[in-house]
């Protein structure tokens, strides 16, 4: 019988060289998060940063590094970004805030991006986003099946819309509207077989540590369903 990691490795091995050779990243959690049944899977859109400055940090190289990453590890908690103390830069503190409130160790939650290719921003990869999603999705499908995730947490609408479509999550079951001037909405949809897709604001733009913009209670309600 194949293990969860075997199933995921088989999907990774089918990625084409056109993806493996590009600047990017795959998993944000160590192998331990993918080795046991896990309810939750985190998906952003794609890795940020500069593909020009990080051209040697390819998707293929990142997959090799994942095999050597500590099994219990989270790039949101344990990795230094931009020379800052681990877990303190950019979206890291906001991810940590949510999971501290949920009482879940991010190191035990599988995490990735819908597209493995790095870009400076969403607009700079927009022309090929759909094609890249199609190529990368079999890996995510393998993860969801391998860990038996019943809840997918998507960071921002582009990722959420794609995952809802692929999972068949069309029935909206809950939402959270920020109580501030912009009033951004996070929402949860459910599939016919009971799995949920939660689409939240991106922690790179929304400060979840502010109670007026914190979608954690929505995530908590969906996990408690």
N, C-alpha and C positions, 0 to 999 in steps of 0.2 A: 504494500500500500504506500502510495506517495505521501510524503509529509507536506505540510503547508509550504515550506521553503522550496521543496522540489517543484511544486506546482507553479510557484512564482518564478523560480529560476527558468523553467521551461518557457514561460511567456516572455521573459526577458531575452532569452536566447533567440527568439523569433523577431526581435526588433531589427529593422534593416540598418545597414551601414550608414545610410543617409541620415539616420537619427543618431547612431552611436558616435559618429565622428564630429557632431556639433557640440558647441558649448552648452552645458546644461547640468541637470541633477535629477535624480530619480526619487529615492526614499529619504525622508527626514527623520526616520526612527530606525533604531537598530533591529537586528533580526529577531530579537526576543518579542517585539511587538507584533511580529508576523507569524510567530510559531505556535500560538494558541488561539482558540476562539476569542474573538474580540467583537464587541457590539458596534464600536464606532470606528469609522475610517475618515480621515481628514483629507480633503482635496482642495488645493488652491488651483489657480489657472496655470501658471508656469513660473519657473525660477526667475527672480530678478537679478539685476547686476548688469555688467557690461560684457557682452559676448566677445568684444574686441580685446578687452583687458584680461578676460578669463578664457581665452580661446583654448588653452591647454587643459582646462577643466571640462573635459568632454563627458557626454552621457556614458560612453563606454568606460571611461576611467572611473566615473562615479559609481558605476555598478561594481567594478573591481574593489573599490574602497569600501563599499557597503559590506562586502564579504569579510572585511577585516575590521569593520567598525565594532566597538563594544556591543554585545547583544542588548544590553539595557542602556539606551542612549537616545537623546532627542536633540536635534539641531536647534530646536526652539529653546532648550534649557541649557545644554552642555557645550554648545559651540560658540566661539567668539566670532562675532560679525563686525567687520570694519574696525578691528583692533580693540573693540570694547570688551568689557568683562562678559563672560559667557551668560547668555540669557537676558542681557540688558539693552540690546539695541533693536531699533525699529519695531517690528511687530512682535518680537519675542516676549516682552513684558505683558503684552495684551493676551497672547495665547496662554501664558503662564497664569495670568489673572483668571481667565475663564476656567481653566482646569483646576486651579486651587479651589474656586467656588463650587465646582462640580465634585470635588473630592476624588479626582482621577489623576494619576501620575501620567503626564504626557509621554514619558518614556515607554509606557505600556499601550500607547495608542498608535496604530499604524498611520503614517502620514506621507503624503506625496503631493504632486501637482498633476493636473489633468494632462498637461503638455510638458514634456521633459526638456524641451529646448529653451534656453535662456534668452531673455530680451530685456532691453532697458525699460520698456513699458508695454502695456497691452496693445497700444496702437501699432508699435513697430513690428508686431508679429501677426497683426490682424489678417493680412492677406492670405496667410497659410494656416491660420488657426484651425479651421475645420478639417483640413487634410491631416494636420498633426494630431488632432484629437482622435481621428479614426485610427491612425497608426498606433497611438499610445493606449487607446482604450482596452485592448485585450489584456494588457498587464493589469489594469485596474479591475477588470472583470475577474481575473485570476485571483487577485488579492481578496476581493469581496467574497468569492466562493471559498477560498482557502481558509479565511479566518471567520467565515460565516457572519460577516457584518450585517446588521439589520438597520443601521443608521449611518448615512453618509453626510458629513458636515462639509458643505461647500463654501469656500470663501469667495464671495462676490457673485453677481448674477450670471456672468458668462459661463462659469463653471457649473453653477446650479442649474441653469437652463439645459445644458448638454446632459448632465447626469440624470435629471428628471426625465428627459426624453428617452435616454437609453434604458433606464430602470422602469419606465412606464409609471412614474409617480405623477399622476395628474390631479389627484384630489387634495385640495388644500385643507389642512386640519388645524393650523394654528399660525399665529403671526405675532410680531413685535414691531411697533412703530416708535422710533426715537421721539422722546419728548423734548425736542429742541427745534430750532428754527427750520432746519432742513428736513426733518421728519423721514429719514430713510427707513425703509421697511425690510425686515428679515421675515422669512416665512418657511413653513414646513409643509411638505406634500407627502402623500403616502401612496404606495403601490397596491395593486389588488391583493398581493400576498402578504401585505402588512409591513413591508420595509419602508423606512422614511428617508427622505432627502431634505435636509435643512439647508437653506441658502441664507447666509448671514452677510452683513456688511464686512468689507475687507479690513482687517486690523491694521493694515498699512495706512488707511485713511480715516477710520473711525476709532476713537479711543474707547475701547471697551471698559476701561477702568472708571470712566465717567458713568454714573448710574443712568443718566439720560440717554446713553448710547449703548448700553450693555445688553446684548442679546442672550446672555447666559441663561436667564430664566426660561426662555423659549427652548433652548437646548435641553435644559433640565426636565421640562414638562414632556418633551418628546421622548427622552430616554426613560421616563417613568410610565410611559403609556402601557 
